[in-house]
Amino acid sequence: MALSPLARRRWRNFRANRRAFYALIVFSVLFIASLFAELIANDHPIVVKYRGEYFFPVYTFYPETAFGGDFRTEAVYRDPAVQCLIIAGGAEACWDDPEAVMEEARTKGTVEGQKVETGWILWPPIPYHYRTINNVGTAPSAPDADHWLGTDDTTRDVAARVIYGFRISVAFALIVAAASSVLGVAAGAVQGYFGGKVDLIFQRLLEIWSSTPSLYVIIILFAILGRSFWLLVFVTILFGWPALTGVVRAEFLRARNFEYVRAARALGVSDRVIMFRHILPNAMVATITMLPFVITGAISGLATLDYLGYGLPSSAPSLGELALQAKQHLQAPWLAFTAFVTFATMLSLLVFIFEGLRDAFDPRKVFK
């Protein structure tokens, strides 16, 4: 689909802002990679070949019996005996000395002198899920070849938790920002366009709503319903949408008496068309100017709630919980360093991107 001349001009302006353009590329690569976090950090193999058949444990449940084991529960792929069963074709000797049997199967293709159909296991780059408990000497443990960013106080891999935490933080912020923007822009447009009693009533309601202590509401709801991602999204949207209402209202109050708006009314154009086709595009600069604050505020709010213990469930990957662990374990500076770099990178990239979008939508700015 071909872009309109206005869209092409905006895209050229955005690309001319090199900082915003490169920030978009870096952020897109990081976020798209995090969408496939299960293929990057997981304690389940990506692909397993066993007796000529291919299995995909990342996405499918396989019992241990599928690989010649004894139990119908899910195979524990990090168990040397299970790995031996896969590589040695289900040889019974795997239960006695798995390391020796695997070595013989790999090098000679035999087990105890008998030829076997050897298999193989393709692991993710980080062979740990965000909830995997590792057998390390101390907790938290320092970064090493196995745990690139070390482990936390429950021996979970920090790198895996950062990848999953980055994904859930950005997804949370984008969902909240999108829903809050729709509600806030619609409310501000109605207030500013109609004015009078409609604006007066809306303003009084907004004052009451904005003074409601959102943290108390979150604590009460979580105490009754339990902590969950979607409940947190709902509550954040519930208290976040007024952030854009003020700037949109001001733009509509200013623009509703412009000549082109009066002309459209005289021609019989409906209020809805005037509001969202003629006035709203001119209010986009102010709206986009506020979006970085909405998105970064959502990420910071989620991290703050996790830090205080009122955010995501305790088992979920959380950057705020990582910051809390950094405070509690000052002898493990890698936790604080990881949390700081992750937050700084994520928030800086988002601010750069939306600065570029703001300038691209501003008709007064033309880049060469």
Sequence and secondary structure as in RCSB ss.txt:
>XXXX:A:sequence
MALSPLARRRWRNFRANRRAFYALIVFSVLFIASLFAELIANDHPIVVKYRGEYFFPVYTFYPETAFGGDFRTEA
VYRDPAVQCLIIAGGAEACWDDPEAVMEEARTKGTVEGQKVETGWILWPPIPYHYRTINNVGTAPSAPDADHWLG
TDDTTRDVAARVIYGFRISVAFALIVAAASSVLGVAAGAVQGYFGGKVDLIFQRLLEIWSSTPSLYVIIILFAIL
GRSFWLLVFVTILFGWPALTGVVRAEFLRARNFEYVRAARALGVSDRVIMFRHILPNAMVATITMLPFVITGAIS
GLATLDYLGYGLPSSAPSLGELALQAKQHLQAPWLAFTAFVTFATMLSLLVFIFEGLRDAFDPRKVFK
>XXXX:A:secstr
    HHHHHHHHHHHHSHHHHHHHHHHHHHHHHHHTHHHHB SS SEEEETTEEE TTTS  BGGGGT S SSB 
 TTSHHHHHHHHTTS GGGGT HHHHHHHHHHHSEETTEE    EEE  SB   TT     SSSS    SSSTT 
B TT  BHHHHHHHHHHHHHHHHHHHHHHHHHHHHHHHHHHHHH HHHHHHHHHHHHHHHTS HHHHHHHHHHHH
   HHHHHHHHHHHHTHHHHHHHHHHHHHHTTSHHHHHHHHTT  HHHIIIIIIHHHHHHHHHHHHHHHHHHHHH
HHHHHHHHT SS TTS  HHHHHHHHHH TT HHHHHHHHHHHHHHHHHHHHHHHHHHHHH TT    
